[in-house]
Amino acid sequence: MRLHKKIISLAFFAGIIAMIMPIATANGAVMNDYCVTPPFVTNAISPNVLIVLDNSGSMNDRAYASTYDPTQFTNGLYYGYFDPNQNYEYTANGRWEVTSLPMTSG
């Protein structure tokens, strides 16, 4: 019985020592190698390029579909949302509004 307890206790301590040994031998990054080349530069990864083309039905819609009138283009002008005879200014609230100021270049 004593021999049996001795073997169990010896196996227990040997198991604990076996678990502690890998912790003691773990090595970290060597500072000389680590500072020469950053870790994110060493891995050579080919670029990932994604080109997306849209050929869905909505791409055939007109920009102003609800107000489309073919007769408005007889004089060659396409007004869209803006009146070509007015000057517009981009305001601080994020909107284009009619202004009486003259147009400036630049």
Z-matrix of the N, CA and C atoms (Angstrom, degrees):
N
C 1 1.437
C 2 1.521 1 111.06
N 3 1.340 2 115.97 1 -40.14
C 4 1.460 3 119.49 2 178.92
C 5 1.517 4 110.52 3 -65.87
N 6 1.303 5 116.57 4 -38.57
C 7 1.457 6 120.80 5 179.03
C 8 1.525 7 110.23 6 -64.29
N 9 1.305 8 116.47 7 -38.01
C 10 1.456 9 121.55 8 179.27
C 11 1.534 10 110.67 9 -64.63
N 12 1.337 11 118.70 10 -43.67
C 13 1.470 12 122.81 11 177.37
C 14 1.518 13 110.84 12 -64.80
N 15 1.330 14 115.60 13 -38.95
C 16 1.461 15 120.53 14 -179.95
C 17 1.524 16 110.41 15 -64.65
N 18 1.328 17 116.95 16 -41.50
C 19 1.469 18 120.69 17 179.57
C 20 1.527 19 110.31 18 -66.73
N 21 1.328 20 117.55 19 -41.12
C 22 1.473 21 121.27 20 179.55
C 23 1.520 22 110.56 21 -64.92
N 24 1.329 23 117.74 22 -45.31
C 25 1.469 24 119.89 23 179.87
C 26 1.522 25 111.09 24 -66.29
N 27 1.330 26 117.67 25 -37.93
C 28 1.464 27 121.16 26 177.33
C 29 1.528 28 110.57 27 -64.96
N 30 1.325 29 117.24 28 -41.64
C 31 1.468 30 121.12 29 178.13
C 32 1.532 31 110.47 30 -66.07
N 33 1.317 32 116.61 31 -37.23
C 34 1.464 33 120.87 32 179.17
C 35 1.527 34 110.59 33 -63.56
N 36 1.318 35 118.09 34 -48.75
C 37 1.466 36 121.66 35 179.35
C 38 1.526 37 111.79 36 -66.44
N 39 1.319 38 117.03 37 -36.13
C 40 1.465 39 120.03 38 176.94
C 41 1.532 40 110.32 39 -65.15
N 42 1.322 41 116.79 40 -37.43
C 43 1.471 42 120.70 41 177.39
C 44 1.517 43 112.00 42 -66.21
N 45 1.332 44 117.05 43 -41.22
C 46 1.469 45 120.65 44 178.17
C 47 1.518 46 110.43 45 -65.04
N 48 1.309 47 117.71 46 -43.32
C 49 1.472 48 121.39 47 178.50
C 50 1.525 49 109.93 48 -63.44
N 51 1.336 50 117.05 49 -39.15
C 52 1.467 51 120.48 50 179.27
C 53 1.532 52 110.96 51 -65.35
N 54 1.324 53 117.53 52 -33.03
C 55 1.471 54 120.24 53 178.13
C 56 1.522 55 111.85 54 -76.38
N 57 1.316 56 118.19 55 -31.43
C 58 1.463 57 121.90 56 -178.70
C 59 1.520 58 111.41 57 -78.24
N 60 1.305 59 118.90 58 -31.13
C 61 1.468 60 122.31 59 -176.13
C 62 1.534 61 113.22 60 -56.86
N 63 1.332 62 121.78 61 -47.02
C 64 1.468 63 119.53 62 179.92
C 65 1.527 64 112.86 63 -62.86
N 66 1.316 65 117.78 64 -30.99
C 67 1.460 66 120.48 65 178.57
C 68 1.522 67 110.29 66 -66.86
N 69 1.309 68 116.84 67 -40.49
C 70 1.461 69 120.55 68 -178.12
C 71 1.520 70 111.90 69 -70.39
N 72 1.339 71 118.27 70 -28.40
C 73 1.456 72 120.12 71 -176.84
C 74 1.531 73 113.11 72 -96.59
N 75 1.314 74 119.54 73 4.33
C 76 1.465 75 121.27 74 179.58
C 77 1.524 76 109.55 75 -68.62
N 78 1.315 77 116.34 76 133.32
C 79 1.460 78 121.68 77 -178.53
C 80 1.527 79 109.91 78 -111.22
N 81 1.298 80 115.81 79 142.38
C 82 1.457 81 120.97 80 175.08
C 83 1.513 82 110.45 81 -95.44
N 84 1.316 83 116.11 82 -176.87
C 85 1.462 84 120.82 83 178.33
C 86 1.518 85 109.50 84 -70.22
N 87 1.307 86 115.67 85 137.84
C 88 1.457 87 120.98 86 177.08
C 89 1.522 88 107.48 87 -74.86
N 90 1.314 89 117.59 88 130.54
C 91 1.455 90 121.18 89 -173.76
C 92 1.522 91 112.47 90 -64.01
N 93 1.338 92 118.40 91 -33.45
C 94 1.465 93 120.37 92 179.42
C 95 1.521 94 111.32 93 -63.01
N 96 1.323 95 117.41 94 -45.72
C 97 1.459 96 121.02 95 179.43
C 98 1.526 97 111.07 96 -71.54
N 99 1.306 98 116.26 97 -35.31
C 100 1.461 99 120.82 98 -175.43
C 101 1.527 100 111.49 99 -67.93
N 102 1.314 101 118.19 100 -38.38
C 103 1.461 102 121.08 101 -176.57
C 104 1.522 103 112.97 102 -82.64
N 105 1.324 104 118.43 103 -18.73
C 106 1.460 105 120.50 104 -178.93
C 107 1.520 106 110.03 105 -72.25
N 108 1.311 107 118.30 106 -47.67
C 109 1.457 108 122.94 107 -178.77
C 110 1.521 109 109.01 108 -129.32
N 111 1.328 110 117.75 109 121.49
C 112 1.467 111 119.19 110 177.57
C 113 1.528 112 110.59 111 -62.32
N 114 1.308 113 117.61 112 147.64
C 115 1.466 114 120.22 113 -175.62
C 116 1.520 115 113.46 114 -62.95
N 117 1.334 116 118.41 115 -29.65
C 118 1.460 117 119.36 116 -177.55
C 119 1.522 118 112.67 117 -78.36
N 120 1.331 119 118.87 118 -9.59
C 121 1.460 120 121.94 119 179.90
C 122 1.524 121 111.17 120 -91.96
N 123 1.303 122 117.63 121 -26.00
C 124 1.461 123 120.22 122 -172.58
C 125 1.517 124 113.42 123 -71.78
N 126 1.319 125 119.64 124 -28.88
C 127 1.458 126 120.83 125 -178.86
C 128 1.520 127 109.94 126 -81.87
N 129 1.307 128 117.27 127 120.48
C 130 1.463 129 121.91 128 178.52
C 131 1.521 130 108.74 129 -88.36
N 132 1.325 131 116.19 130 108.60
C 133 1.456 132 122.04 131 -179.81
C 134 1.517 133 107.98 132 -117.44
N 135 1.315 134 116.63 133 129.36
C 136 1.460 135 119.64 134 179.21
C 137 1.527 136 109.59 135 -70.02
N 138 1.337 137 117.92 136 147.58
C 139 1.462 138 120.57 137 -177.06
C 140 1.525 139 111.60 138 -66.46
N 141 1.302 140 114.98 139 149.55
C 142 1.455 141 121.91 140 179.23
C 143 1.524 142 107.59 141 -108.72
N 144 1.320 143 117.08 142 108.37
C 145 1.458 144 122.16 143 -177.61
C 146 1.516 145 108.41 144 -110.82
N 147 1.322 146 116.31 145 131.02
C 148 1.449 147 121.81 146 179.94
C 149 1.516 148 108.48 147 -125.10
N 150 1.319 149 116.71 148 121.44
C 151 1.461 150 121.86 149 177.74
C 152 1.520 151 107.14 150 -111.52
N 153 1.323 152 116.16 151 124.93
C 154 1.454 153 121.03 152 -178.13
C 155 1.520 154 108.68 153 -115.29
N 156 1.314 155 116.54 154 124.50
C 157 1.457 156 122.95 155 175.22
C 158 1.520 157 107.57 156 -114.37
N 159 1.328 158 116.41 157 135.14
C 160 1.454 159 120.72 158 -178.30
C 161 1.518 160 109.28 159 -110.14
N 162 1.309 161 116.82 160 118.14
C 163 1.455 162 120.44 161 176.02
C 164 1.523 163 110.44 162 -121.73
N 165 1.321 164 116.17 163 31.86
C 166 1.453 165 120.16 164 -179.55
C 167 1.527 166 110.21 165 -73.59
N 168 1.291 167 116.24 166 169.83
C 169 1.460 168 121.41 167 -177.37
C 170 1.512 169 113.48 168 -64.23
N 171 1.322 170 117.76 169 -29.09
C 172 1.466 171 119.83 170 -178.22
C 173 1.523 172 112.50 171 -69.31
N 174 1.329 173 117.91 172 -17.25
C 175 1.464 174 119.86 173 179.09
C 176 1.527 175 111.60 174 -73.35
N 177 1.332 176 117.78 175 -14.90
C 178 1.460 177 121.48 176 178.09
C 179 1.524 178 112.24 177 -89.21
N 180 1.325 179 118.69 178 -4.32
C 181 1.464 180 121.54 179 -178.98
C 182 1.521 181 110.64 180 -72.81
N 183 1.324 182 115.21 181 151.35
C 184 1.458 183 120.50 182 176.68
C 185 1.531 184 109.54 183 -79.73
N 186 1.309 185 116.37 184 157.01
C 187 1.463 186 120.31 185 -179.26
C 188 1.522 187 110.88 186 -66.57
N 189 1.326 188 117.42 187 -36.98
C 190 1.463 189 122.05 188 -178.35
C 191 1.517 190 108.82 189 -120.96
N 192 1.308 191 117.37 190 58.83
C 193 1.463 192 121.87 191 -172.67
C 194 1.523 193 112.32 192 -62.68
N 195 1.315 194 119.01 193 -36.96
C 196 1.462 195 120.51 194 -176.43
C 197 1.522 196 112.34 195 -73.08
N 198 1.316 197 119.11 196 -21.48
C 199 1.464 198 121.49 197 -178.26
C 200 1.516 199 111.96 198 -114.73
N 201 1.295 200 117.44 199 18.92
C 202 1.463 201 120.29 200 -176.16
C 203 1.528 202 110.29 201 -72.44
N 204 1.314 203 115.87 202 125.28
C 205 1.461 204 122.92 203 176.93
C 206 1.520 205 107.10 204 -140.15
N 207 1.337 206 119.50 205 110.30
C 208 1.464 207 120.82 206 -176.14
C 209 1.523 208 113.55 207 -61.69
N 210 1.319 209 118.44 208 -24.09
C 211 1.468 210 120.07 209 -178.35
C 212 1.522 211 112.16 210 -72.88
N 213 1.315 212 119.06 211 -16.84
C 214 1.465 213 119.98 212 -179.12
C 215 1.516 214 112.40 213 -74.02
N 216 1.334 215 117.85 214 -12.12
C 217 1.458 216 120.88 215 -178.37
C 218 1.525 217 112.85 216 -98.75
N 219 1.314 218 118.34 217 8.53
C 220 1.463 219 119.83 218 -177.28
C 221 1.520 220 111.84 219 -65.23
N 222 1.326 221 117.74 220 -29.01
C 223 1.467 222 120.24 221 178.60
C 224 1.531 223 112.23 222 -90.10
N 225 1.339 224 118.03 223 1.23
C 226 1.456 225 120.92 224 176.23
C 227 1.517 226 114.30 225 89.55
N 228 1.328 227 118.96 226 -0.47
C 229 1.464 228 121.69 227 179.59
C 230 1.527 229 110.17 228 -101.10
N 231 1.306 230 115.29 229 138.41
C 232 1.461 231 121.65 230 175.12
C 233 1.520 232 106.49 231 -120.99
N 234 1.308 233 116.43 232 108.15
C 235 1.457 234 120.53 233 -172.06
C 236 1.524 235 112.84 234 -78.99
N 237 1.310 236 117.11 235 -41.45
C 238 1.451 237 118.97 236 -175.71
C 239 1.515 238 109.99 237 67.84
N 240 1.321 239 117.28 238 -133.43
C 241 1.460 240 121.06 239 -179.29
C 242 1.525 241 112.45 240 -88.17
N 243 1.329 242 118.38 241 -15.40
C 244 1.455 243 121.25 242 -173.54
C 245 1.521 244 110.73 243 -111.91
N 246 1.324 245 115.83 244 149.11
C 247 1.459 246 122.58 245 174.74
C 248 1.528 247 107.33 246 -88.49
N 249 1.346 248 119.12 247 122.80
C 250 1.462 249 119.81 248 -176.59
C 251 1.523 250 113.47 249 -69.61
N 252 1.317 251 118.13 250 -10.99
C 253 1.464 252 121.30 251 -179.93
C 254 1.526 253 112.33 252 -93.67
N 255 1.316 254 118.24 253 3.76
C 256 1.464 255 122.82 254 -178.83
C 257 1.529 256 109.55 255 -115.01
N 258 1.327 257 115.51 256 156.08
C 259 1.466 258 121.57 257 171.77
C 260 1.525 259 108.17 258 -101.42
N 261 1.327 260 115.89 259 140.29
C 262 1.458 261 121.04 260 -177.85
C 263 1.524 262 110.11 261 -120.84
N 264 1.321 263 114.11 262 150.75
C 265 1.463 264 121.19 263 -179.53
C 266 1.526 265 108.22 264 -132.10
N 267 1.326 266 115.79 265 137.30
C 268 1.463 267 120.71 266 177.12
C 269 1.517 268 107.59 267 -83.59
N 270 1.318 269 117.23 268 115.82
C 271 1.462 270 121.52 269 -174.37
C 272 1.526 271 111.04 270 -88.94
N 273 1.326 272 115.10 271 171.81
C 274 1.466 273 121.16 272 -178.18
C 275 1.523 274 112.18 273 -68.32
N 276 1.335 275 117.94 274 -23.02
C 277 1.459 276 119.79 275 179.60
C 278 1.526 277 112.41 276 -86.05
N 279 1.357 278 117.34 277 8.67
C 280 1.453 279 121.44 278 173.33
C 281 1.514 280 114.86 279 84.59
N 282 1.331 281 117.76 280 26.32
C 283 1.461 282 120.84 281 -179.20
C 284 1.517 283 110.37 282 -127.07
N 285 1.339 284 116.13 283 153.12
C 286 1.458 285 121.74 284 171.93
C 287 1.519 286 107.31 285 -90.64
N 288 1.333 287 117.09 286 124.00
C 289 1.460 288 121.51 287 -179.99
C 290 1.518 289 109.60 288 -129.45
N 291 1.337 290 114.97 289 150.64
C 292 1.465 291 121.12 290 179.50
C 293 1.519 292 108.74 291 -66.00
N 294 1.329 293 115.97 292 137.75
C 295 1.455 294 121.43 293 179.25
C 296 1.518 295 109.53 294 -131.72
N 297 1.315 296 116.05 295 155.52
C 298 1.466 297 120.54 296 177.56
C 299 1.525 298 110.98 297 -93.65
N 300 1.321 299 117.79 298 -2.86
C 301 1.457 300 121.25 299 179.27
C 302 1.523 301 109.95 300 -69.92
N 303 1.332 302 117.60 301 146.31
C 304 1.466 303 119.44 302 178.82
C 305 1.532 304 111.06 303 -71.24
N 306 1.324 305 115.80 304 158.41
C 307 1.465 306 120.58 305 178.37
C 308 1.516 307 109.81 306 -71.52
N 309 1.315 308 116.43 307 140.55
C 310 1.462 309 121.61 308 176.09
C 311 1.514 310 108.28 309 -122.51
N 312 1.294 311 116.20 310 151.38
C 313 1.465 312 119.09 311 178.56
C 314 1.523 313 109.43 312 -92.48
N 315 1.323 314 115.56 313 151.21
C 316 1.449 315 121.02 314 175.44
C 317 1.451 316 111.89 315 87.78
